[in-house]
Amino acid sequence: MSNGSTSPPPMSYWSGYDLLWGLRGPGPTRRTTIDRAQIVDVATNIADTHGLAAVSMRSVAAVLGTSPMSLYRHVPDKDALVSMMVDAAIAHSSRAANDDALPEGWRERLRYIAGSTWRLCRRHRWFPEASMVRPPITPSGMAGFERALAIFDDFDIDIGTKAMFVGAVYSGVVASALNATIEETARAQVQMTEAEVFAAGAPFIDQVMASGDFPRVAAFIAEARHLDSEAEMWAGVDLILDGIAARLLACGGLPQRPSVQR
């Protein structure tokens, strides 16, 4: 029988966050030759090479030359390990992005963040999926979010709107990266290049063009320029930025003029 209280989310959903935020210390310590940072680094390398599904306490222990049980002294379970991988990937990306090199202007800064996020997602193909399942409410994730929100400090808009602007760009880039990874994985599974996939689909495309039933689609196929995954991402980001610019004007905010690239 329910007591009317709301059940807390499964601990596995937030596993590892208490350690990341220092809400509890590690378990009983013993002399070991490994530490948490090494475990996270090895797990990240495995995910980068073989995918997130290949990461397990056993696979990490095998690389480190130790037993899976020895890892539990540092990381409580795989869910916690993935949370730590997400945080470490964001931290590495933030260190690679020198804040002193940020361009002037809200639009240029959001584009800078978009580029940094894209590189993070393409360096770690597993990151988009992992960060959607494991919310990046981690120390590194929140530090990045704080810096991004500061982009709009000079505008008289509420914090929810600022977060919506930042979130739209971030989510658009992550979704684009996830789509690119899914397409690459599918082509790898059938052992076909992108050109071979399009060549195999030519009869169906020709049917669309010849049927006369889809004139607008046919015009798009005939006239649109093919964009690779990164170019598509940037096209989407610029559309989002145009929308932000319009919203800023509607809110009475005055967008800063784009800086001149030197």
N, C-alpha and C positions, 0 to 999 in steps of 0.2 A: 504494500500500500504506500502511495506517495505521501510524504509529510508536508507537501506543498512547497518545499524548497527547490531551488534550481540546482541540478547536479553540476558540479564543476566539469570542465572539459577533460577528456582523457589526459593523463599526465604525459603520455607519449607525444601529444601535440606540442607541448611546451617543454619537452625534455631537453635538458641542457641549459635552458635560459637562466635557471637559478644559479648555475655555476658561472655563466657568462657575466651575470650582473652581481656576482659576489653575495648572493642571498644565502648561500651555504657554502661551506668549504668542502674540499675533497674528502673522501673517506679516509680511513686509517692509512697512514703512510708507512711504506716499507722501502727499503733501499732497492731501487730499480735503476736500470740503465736507460730507461725511456721516460719521456714526459708527455704531457698532453699536446704540446706544440708539434712534437714529432709524429704523434698519432694522427693529428689533423693533417699534417703535411703529406704523410704517406697515403691517407685516405683520399686526399685531393688528387694526388698523382694517379691513383687507381681510377678515380672517376674521370679524370681528364683523358685517360688512355682507353678505358674499357666501358665507361658509362657508370651512372650512379648505381644501377642494379648490381654491379660487381663489387660494390663496397660492402664489406661485412667485417665484424670483429675478427673472424677467422682469416679473411684475406689480408687484412692489415697486419695481424699478428704474424702471418707467414712472411711478409716482407721484412718485418722488424726482427724476425728470428726469435720470437718468443711465443708464449701460449696465449690464447684468447683471454683466459682468466686474468692474466696480468694487466690487460688493458682496462678491465673494469675498475681498477684502483684509480684510474684517471678519468674515464668516460663511462657513464652508467649504462648506455645502450647505443644502438645504431642511430636512433632518432636524435639523441643528444649529439652524436658525432656529426650528423648532417647539419644540425643547427650551428655547430662550431665551424664547420666547413664554410657555410654561408657567411658567417661573421668574418672569418679569416680572409675569404675572397674579397669581401667589401673593403676590409682594412688594407689589403694589398693594393687594390685599385685606388683607394684614397691616397695612399703614400705615393703612388705613381703619378697622381694628378697634383701638381704643385699649385697650391692656392694663389701664390704670388703671380702665377702666369695667367690667371683668369682674365678674360677680356672684359672690357667695359660694356655696359648695357645689358638689360635683362634678357634680351633675345639671344645675344651672343653667349651669355652665361648658361642659358638653358641648352643651347646647342652644344656647348662644351660638356655639360653634364650628359647629354644624350650620347655624345661620342664616347665618353668615358664608360658609360653603362653598356654601350654596344661592344666595346673592346672587352669588358669584363665578361659579358655573356658569350662572346666568341672564343675567348681564351678558355673559359670553363663552360663547355657546351651543356653541362648538367645544371648550371646555375638557374636558368629561367624556371625549370620545373621545380627544383629544390626550393627556390625562394617563394614560389607560389604556395607550396605545401607548408613550408617552414617560414612563416612571416618574418621578414628581416627586422623585427623589433629587437635588435641586438645592439650592444654598445656602438659598434661601427656603423650599423645601419642608421641608428638614430642620430649619430654625429653627422652623417652625410645628409640626412633629411633636414637637420637644423641649418646646415650651411646653405642648402637649396632654398629653404624658406626665406633666408636672409636676402635673397636676390630681390625680393619685393619690399624690402624695408622702407624704401622711399615712396611707396604708393599707399594711398589712403584706402586700403581694402581690408576686409576682415580676414582673419587667419584661415578660415575655412576655404575661402576663395584662393588664397595663396597655395594651400595644400592641394586644392583641385588642379591648379595650373601645373604644379610640380608633378603631381601624380599622373596627370594625363600624358606628360612627356615620358616619364619613367615607364609607365605601363605600356605605352605604345612601342617603345624600344624593346622592352622585354618580350612582348608578344611577337614582334617581328623576328627577334632572335630565336624564339621558340619555334616559330613557323619554319625558319631556315634550317634549324637542326632537324625537325621532323622530316622535311623534304630530303635533306642529305641522308638521313638514316634510311628512309624508304628507298632512295636510289641505290644505296650501298647494299641493301638487302636483295634487290633484284639485279645488282651488279650492272647498273646502267649509268652512263653519264647524263647530264642534263640535256645535252644535244640528242642523245639516243632516245631519251624519254619523249622529247618533242617529235622526233622523227617517227616513233612508233604511233604517236597520236595523230599524225598528219591526215590519215583517212577520215577521222571523225571531224577534225577541224575543217577539212575540205567540204564535208557534208554540210556543216553549219554555214559555210560561205556560199555554197551553191543552192541551198534550199530556198532562199529568199524569205524565210520566215523570221530571220533575226537580223534585219538590216543594220541596226545600231551596233550589235555585237560584231557583225561582219566588218563594219567600218573600224571598230576598235582593233580587231585582229589585223586588219590591213594597214592601219595607219599608226597605231600606238608604238612607241619605242619600247623595246624590251629593256627592263631594268633588272639588274642583279639584286640580291637580297639586301645589300647595304644601301644601294641607291633607292630601293623601295622604302627602306626605313627612313632615310633622310627626307624623301618626298612626304611621307606621313608626318614626320616631325615638323616640317615647315608648314603643313596645313594646320597642325595643332597650334603652332606659334602665331599664325595669322589669326586664328580664332581667339587666342589670348589677347593679341593686340586690339582686336575689335571689342572684346569684353572690357579691357582696361579703359578704352575710350568711352564706352557706354557707362562705366562706373565713375567717370569723371577723372580717372587717372590719366596721366600724360606719359605715354611710353618714351623712354629715353631714346635719343637718336642713335642709330647704329654707329659703332666706332669705325674709324677708317683703318683698314688693315695695312700694316707697314711691312 
